[in-house]
Amino acid sequence: MATGFALLSISPLREKQVFESLRQMPEITEVHPLFGEYDILVKIQCRDIDQIGEVVIKKIRSLDGIVDSKTLIGTKSLSGES
C-alpha cells in the first residue's frame, strides 16, 4: 500500500463543493481544510505510487475549482516497518 498527500489550492467560493467531491473518492482517506497557502490537504492510499499519480491527475486535478496542487509521497523508511 502506498500513501500520498496532496496540498490543494481551490478557487474562491468552491471550497465546500471540492471538499464534498474529495470525500466521495474511495482512495482519499482523509480531507482537511486549511488556512494558509493551500486550502485543503488530502491523504491518498492506493496499491502503488503509479495509482496515486492516476488519482491525482485523473480525479483530483480534474475537479472544477482546483487551481493548483502539490503531491507528496509518503515513506515507511523512518517508521521501521518493512
C-alpha positions, 0 to 999 in steps of 0.5 A: 500500500502506498500513501500520498498527500496532496496540498490543494489550492481551490478557487474562491467560493468552491471550497465546500463543493471540492471538499464534498467531491474529495470525500466521495473518492474511495482512495482519499482517506482523509480531507482537511481544510486549511488556512494558509497557502493551500486550502485543503490537504488530502491523504491518498492510499492506493496499491502503488505510487503509479495509482496515486499519480492516476488519482491525482491527475485523473480525479483530483486535478480534474475537479472544477475549482482546483487551481493548483496542487502539490503531491507528496509521497509518503515513506515507511523508511523512518517508521521501521516497518518493512 
